[in-house]
Structure formats: structure tokens, C-alpha cells
């Protein structure tokens, strides 16, 4: 059993299929192609998840480092295995890697069963068999298609083999706390959320000050819980949460059909938009990344990312819009930064979330969506509690000025920067650039 993004025993179709064949060796490959782009917090989450899985296997999890196309044949030779079982991986690299492994295995077989999704990418199509490019009709078709029920963990006779040690956690920024990981921790987190906050998700999900989201994304990232498990326990009143799970599946489907869109513009004609260059671009990016833009909701979000390896989804959209449409930096710059720092960094969701905000992705009329950071802060953090949590320089300000500290009668607090740009002016510049590009396209 080649574990990848399915580090659990229950509701794991590939593992169940492997157990039917006889004794099973559980293997995880530390692939340098996947470790390199992962920041310290995501690596820490992975290593802790592997330790939890190893405990479940009674210490029998085998760890090997290297290229999977070299490691898998070697391990098969060692134990005389004729079949490698794993889940489907629909990411661009995963598909190429699995093809290389299948070739390297020669007469032995690589058998795929299941995936990280309730409905596998490529299954949901329009009537003409083409993929959906807009979320809402995809969601309706996805919901109508349905998914399998979760099933229990199989009984497995685990084999053993020489193994490397699971690496120690990398050094994390001071004060950054990584939550518990592993299958049991994922189920505890989900049941706790169901009991305490799921009923309020629809009304409160956009409020970063209320801690009303489930934070299940890191567990879904490594597959310590499957989305089927969450979906099976949602009721009719939980439609908003179901739709959020569907966004993850929609973006995986988009990336499956357009693997280039992981790093390239979904609508390539928008590559000609004007962006800041040189030292100006560097200065703006550094201020944004450090949370020193002078816009409180932006700075709170970016500091949360550094402090927790996570950011509230509403705030992710606000800071992304600000980077692209106020600071005039490419979405790819922000997407790379997020993937480096997010504990739940997922290529499909991250790249296409950024493209949705940037206006280059799957949306019918996206570019006119330019978030006003001050108004967004007032609307979704009305008392300023979220800002106070992450921007202590502003903690003494009353709610009426905390999202625009320059309006305080005493002036902005000493040490807090003035706004790096004027939002109204930059919004006009963005719209002018986009209008010009459209006119050029019409010829």
C-alpha cells in the first residue's frame, strides 16, 4: 500500500483493496519533488501525521526517501510484491509520477482505487461531455451525482521491512503551534465542530473574529479524514458547508482538465495586464508578506499566516485582491507565498482560489470584483477583534476607527505604517488597465 494523500485506515478504498490481496506493506515515500515547495509548518504537519499512522500500524509503516519510480520497484523486490495499491492522484505532478512508477514496475501492476475526493475529477461533465468552467452548475451536477458511503477500516496483516526514521519536525517560527494530526485527531476535530459550531456556519463563516470555520482543510490535505465522512454527517441545513466542500472538488476538476492552470493563467489573454516591476514590486511584496501595509485587515491576515500557518478564507480573498488589484503584483507571486506558508496548502484550491480573486480563472465576470479592504474589515470584523488579535499596535483603538486608524483623532499609532497605497486610486488604475485590455482584444 503506497500511502500518499490518504494517511488513514478507515474509508480507504485502496487499502481495502490491498488487504484483499493478502499481507500488506504500508509505504510512504519522502519525495523531494513534493517536499521542496512545502514550508516548515506543512512539513511538520506531514511528519506528525506519519507518526500517528505509524502508531496505528504498530510501528510497521515503512519510510523511504527518493524518486518513487526508483523506490517502489526496490521495495517490491525486497518483499516479493506483485502489486502496488494506491489512490488516484489527479494533480499534474501526481499523474506524471504515477505513469513513471507504472513503467518502472514492469510486469508488476500499479492499481489505483479511490481518490481524495467524494466524486473523482473528470466524472462530472456537461451534457456535451465537456468540463464545467463555472462553479454553480458544477455544484448542482456534483450534488445530484452523489457519492459512496464511508466504510470501516479493513482487517490488515501488516508486513515489515527496513525503514528510515520519520524526520524530526523542522524549526517553526516562535509561538507557532501546530495542531494534533492523524486520523483520530481529525475525527475528534470534526465531531467537536459538529457539536459546537456547524449549525452557525452559514451565518458566521465570513467572520474571522468568531472562529466559526471548521479548520478541517489541513486534515483533508493529508487525507486523515475523507470528505465522504464529512458529507455523510451533513444534514439539509448544512448546505452552505456542503457547497464549500464542493469548491475543493470543483477546483480539483478544473486542474485535472487544465493542468497548466496550476501556474499559468486560466485565461491567458489576461497575462498582458500591467504589474509593478523592480524595486517597487519588491517593496510592495515585502510589506504585504510581513503584514505592514497600513490596512489593518490585510496586516492581520498576513500576520495570522505567519503566526499560525493558516488564514481565514474570507481574509484570504481580501489579501489576495489587495496584492493583485491594489499593489499590482501577479497572482502567481501570492500563490507561491501561500503554498510556502499554509499548513493546508493544496495546489488546486490555492491556484484556482487565487485566479478566482485575480479575475484570471473560472468565473463569468470576475475582474470587477475588487475588495475594498477598509469596508471588508468593517463588515466582517465589526468590533475589530480579529485585527486586535494579530495587530497589537492597534489593540487600543475603538471599533469605529480600528479599520482606518488614520481617521483616529489622535492620529495613527506610532510604529504602525501609513497605507502603502490609496485604494480608490489603485482600483481606478486596475479597471483602466482591464478596460484597455478588453478594447485591444476587440481589435
Secondary structure, DSSP 8 states (H G I E B T S, - for coil): -EESS---STT-HHHHHHHHHSSB--EEEE-HHHHTT--HHHHHHHHHHHHHHHHHTTT--EEEES-HHHHHHHHHHHHT--EEEE----SHHHHHHHHHHHHHTTTSEEEE---SSSS-TTS---TTS----SHHHHHHHHHHH------------B---------------TT------SHHHHHHHHHHHHHHTGGGHHHHTT-TTTT-S---HHHHHHTSS-HHHHHHT--GGGHHHHHHHHHHHHHHHHHHH-GGGGTS-SSGGGGGS----HHHHHHHHHHHHHT-SS-HHHHHHHHHHHHHS---HHHHHHHHHIIIIIS---HHHHHHHHHHH-TT--HHHHHHHHHHHHTSSS-TT-TT----HHHHHHHHSTT-HHHHHH-GGGTTS-HHHHT-GGGSTT-S-TTS---SS-HHHHHHHHHHHHHHHHHHHH-
